[in-house]
Amino acid sequence: MATSGERESNKGERRRFPAAVRTELILEAATSVFAKRGSRANMVEIATACGIRRSVLYYYFPTRKDLYLAVVDMQLTKLTRAMAPVLGADGDPEARFRHGISLFVRFAEEHPEAWDVLFAEGAQSIDSELDELHRFAWDSMLAAVIAPIGQEIDQLGLDIYSPRVARLAEVLLGGVTRLILWWRDHPETARGEIEDSLVDLLWFGARGFYAGDRFQAD
């Protein structure tokens, strides 16, 4: 039996869309729901947000897991495209690092729901396959952080795949995501100030780390 929410959604379900268009519309609406509710969101909520019957939603995505995987994959593709200009680019390492930070911060600002699905602390996984997708999203960002300074790492004789470099990359990206969460609570702060703060801290901290600087206790 249809719920009241589904009956309401059916009233607006008049237009017929090609399958590819319908799929994209479902994924965009599902992104909004998952961003707010995490993977706990149920198919009734999503069907209502899409303005379609639950049976139609199940036709396109037989399980909630299938839908969530498709949402994460779509948003990861968006992020990868957004970061493409800095991956494999040449030029001054600091300028490339700043560019990468700018691209990521801009993505978080312009696609807040996509960012929440990929990186927010409330994002939850349904099973190991989703864990792998989230890990891939995180690793993609780690690559973007490391790419601008890969040449310097090589010049210092460090292995870009070493645990030491991996630890630093995790700290750098963790700092980026935490500051973006802070920014949401302080929207009066200009995006340029957020980018400058990240570059000041992360770039110069990374340089010291790669150069072998260490804290010396008295």
N, C-alpha and C positions, 0 to 999 in steps of 0.2 A: 504494500500500500504506500502511495506517495505521501511524503510528509508535507506539512503546510508550506515549508520553504521550497520544496520541489514544485508544488503546485504553483507557487508564485513565480518561480523561475520559468515554468513551462509557458506562462502567459506571454513572455517576451521571446519565446523560441519560435520564430516565424521564418526567418531568413535561412536559406540553404547555402552552405559554403562548401567549396571543394575540400576534400579530405585534408590536404596539406595546410590550407588556411585554418580549418577547424582545429587541427592539431596545434598549430601555433597559438591560436586564441586560448585553447585550453591550458597550454603550458604557461602562458603569460598570467592567466588568472590564478593558476595553481601556484605560481611563484609568489604572488601576493599572499595567498593563504599560508603557504609553508613559511614565508618570512615572518609572519605574525605568530603562527601556532607551532612551528617546527614540524617535524615528521609525524607528530601526534595528530595532525589534522586528518579528518576522516573524509571519505568520498562524498558524503552528503554535503558537507560544508563546501567542498570544491565544486561539486555540480551546481550548487546554488550560486556560487561566485561566478561560474561560467555561464549561468543562465540556460542550462540544459538539463535534461532528465538524467537521472543517475544511470539508467540503462545505456544512454548514449556515451556517457563517460566511460563506463565499463567496456563498451565496444572498442574504444580507442586505447584504453589502458586497463587491461583485465584485473590488475591489482594496484593497491596503493604504492607498493614498492616500485612497480613498473613506472608509475607516474612520477614518483619522487626521483628515480634514477634519471628519467628523461629531463626533468627540471634542472637537476644539478648539471647534467651534461650540457644542456643548452646554455646555462649561465657560465659554465666553465669555458665554453667556446667563445662567448662574448668577451670574457676576461682575457683569454689568450689573444684574441684579435686586438683588444685594446692595448696589450703590452707588446705587440709585435714590433713596433718601431725601435724598441730598445734591445730586443733580443738579437744578438749577432751583429749589432751595429758597430761601426768603427768610430774613432774620434777620442777626444779627451775623456778619460775615465770619470772624472768628477762631474763633467757635464752630462755624461750618459747616466751616471748614478742619479743625479738630480732629475733628469728626464724620466727615469723609471719611477722614482718616488712620485713625481707629478702625475704620471699616467695612472698610477694606482690610486692616489688620492682622488683624482678626478673621477675615476670609475666608481669609487665608493660614494662620491657626492651625487653623480648623475644616475647611478643604478643602485640605490640603497637596498632595495629588496633582493636584488641579485647578490649583493655583498653579504646580506644577512644569511641567505641560503648557503653561501659558500664558507663564510668565516665567522659569523656571529657566535658568541659563546653559547647561545641557546640552541644552536643547530644540533639536532640529534640524528643519530643513524638508526636504521631499522635492522641492518645486518652487516656482515663483513664486506659485502659487495659495495655497500654505500660508504663504509669506512674507507675502502680503497679509492673511491671517487673523491672523497673529501681529502684524502692524503695526496691524491694526484693534483688537486687544486692547490693545496699548500705547497707541494713540491714545485709546481709551475711558478708560483710566486717566489720561492727560494731561488729558482734559476734566474728570475728577473733581477733579484737583489745581487746575485753573485756575478752575473754576466758582465756588467760594466767594469768590474775590477778583476776579471779573470786574468788579464795580462800581468797585472801587478802580482797576483798570487803566484803565477808561474815564475816571474822574475825573482821572487823571494825563495824559490825552491820549494814551495808548498804544494801539496796535492789538493786540487780543487775538490776532490771527492773524499778528502780525509775527514775523520771525525772532528778535528779541530775547526776546520772551515765550516763543516755542517753545523756545529754548535753555535758559531757566530751568526750564521745565516738564520738559524732559528730565533736567536735573540733579536736580531735586526727586524725580522718580519713580525715577531711578537710585539715589538715596540710600535711598529706601524699600526697594527690592528688595534692595539690598546689606545693609541692616541686618536684614532678615528672614532672609537667609542666615546672618548672624552669630548671630542668635537661635537658629537650629536647633542651632548648636554650643554654645550657652549656655542650655539650656532652663530653668535655674534662675531666669532673669530673668523677672519678671512682665510680662504683656502691657502693663499700664499704664505700666511704665517704658519700654518700647519706644515706646509712643505719645507719652509725654512728651518723650523724646529727639528724636523726629522733629518734633514740633510746635515745640519750643524752637529747633531748628536751622533747619528749613525755613520756618516762619512768619516768624520775625524776619529771616531772610536774605532771604526774598521781599519783605518790606516795604521793606527797604533798597534792594533792587534796583529795585523799582518806583518808589521815591522818587527814584531817580537817583543814589544814593550810589555813589561809585566809589573804588577804591583809588588813592591818590596816592603815587607813588614819591618818596622823598626826593631 
